[in-house]
Amino acid sequence: MIFTRKKLEEMESSNLALYAMKSANSRGRKHKEPEEDIKRLCFQKDRDRVIHCKAFRRLTEKTQVFVAGSGDHYRTRLTHTIEVAQISRDLARRLGLNEDLCEVIALAHDLGHPPFAHGGQEVLDEILKGYGDHFEHNEQSRRIVEILEKNYPDFEGLNLTYETIEGLMKHQTAFDQAGKKFERSAHLEAQIVNIADEIAYNNHDMDDAVRSGIVDITVFEKFELWQMAKEAVLKKYGKTSEWIFVSRNISMMIALMMEDLCQNANENLEKQSIKNFEDVRAFKGCLICFSGKMRMMISVMRKFLFENFYMHPKIMKEIEKGQKMVKEVFVFYMQNPDKLPKRFQRKGDPFYVSVKDYIAGMTDGFLLEEFEKLIQKR
């Protein structure tokens, strides 16, 4: 038996929670497309378009914490994205939400990140303020999928559904720039991705911190969540090698965070009498969140990571080098507009916007090549 799209939509409506975002109820796309695809649901099509776009492929050589190429096993922006997608799907499945919508938002949420991670974002924002503008990677992600990707003859961008775009615009974590406050959050699927992002980076950054030697594993013993995970790991596996223990403990912390989130989200939905999708839309605030105790435990660990890992001289030295290159390459193109490839100069945009788009899309390695070619060899 082959399931048509209509049959898949019927299965979704039967299997998902009443407050989930159903594919059949999507508001559609900005640009109308012929309904010729009888195989894929709309959010599946969104996911496939993201996976096959050039911006997604470039994530493999963009910094997460360590500059891309620093080591074989450190996370890159791409592996982080894959981890967020995996956690998002697991959470969605447990809560009866739309896995496909969660997945595409997760896969696209960091498309707009410039080279050298948050350091690159900060310096681009600083530069653009001089033009009365600003830079924020979630907005850049939207610009990529709505305008900058060139894969179709009839429209710019990827023409994703309105629900996917909303999830990108209302994506916010502790690392996003301040000032993004939403009276009403997006659909529950977008809220899932926000938390999955935090679960992913809080845990894989601890893993990278230990494996790099920047943070000694014994330091984590003071954290309650680490101790809770350790107790469960020792009970299940007994004594193991340090590297196996780190992997199992990180995995257990992810499991504990996910369990807390699901339990708390379910309590919130019941407490607020959320019965359907319209109730979600009408609710002010966030329904998918950790319990107060879990938030506190995570906050303590995140503060430690910020002070002792993200701001470590070894990390900051590379990020600052990247920021310097971003700034100098930006200035070079502004002073030499003929050097910016014509295909990246979008008609109607101020020139500085074209420069911003070009640099924000670069991988760490390509930025270095441009810096050496344009500036160091002059």
Number of C-alpha atoms within 10 A of each C-alpha: 3 6 12 14 17 14 14 17 19 14 12 20 17 10 12 18 17 16 20 23 24 22 23 16 9 14 10 16 16 12 12 10 11 5 6 6 12 12 15 16 20 21 24 17 16 22 21 13 20 22 14 11 18 16 23 19 15 17 27 20 20 27 28 24 25 25 23 22 16 12 11 8 11 22 26 24 25 21 16 24 26 16 19 27 26 18 24 32 24 17 24 23 14 12 20 15 26 25 25 23 27 33 30 29 31 33 23 27 29 24 31 25 27 32 32 31 23 21 22 27 24 18 20 22 18 15 20 15 12 9 11 7 12 15 22 17 25 23 18 25 22 24 17 23 24 18 16 20 18 15 14 10 6 10 15 16 19 21 22 23 20 14 22 26 23 16 29 28 20 20 25 23 15 12 9 14 16 9 6 11 10 12 9 14 22 22 24 25 28 29 21 33 32 26 24 28 23 19 21 20 21 19 20 21 22 20 21 19 21 19 16 14 9 15 18 11 15 8 10 16 11 10 14 16 22 17 15 14 20 20 14 15 21 14 10 10 11 10 11 12 7 10 12 12 17 19 12 20 24 22 16 21 22 20 15 15 20 21 15 19 22 20 15 18 21 16 15 17 16 11 9 12 11 19 14 13 16 13 14 24 15 11 15 12 13 17 21 25 20 20 17 10 10 16 14 14 14 20 14 13 19 21 12 15 18 11 10 14 22 19 13 14 13 12 15 16 12 16 24 16 13 23 22 16 20 30 17 15 21 20 14 17 19 16 10 10 14 9 11 16 11 10 9 14 18 14 9 7 9 11 17 19 16 22 22 20 20 18 22 23 24 22 23 24 16 15 21 18 13 16 21 14 11 15 13 9 7 6
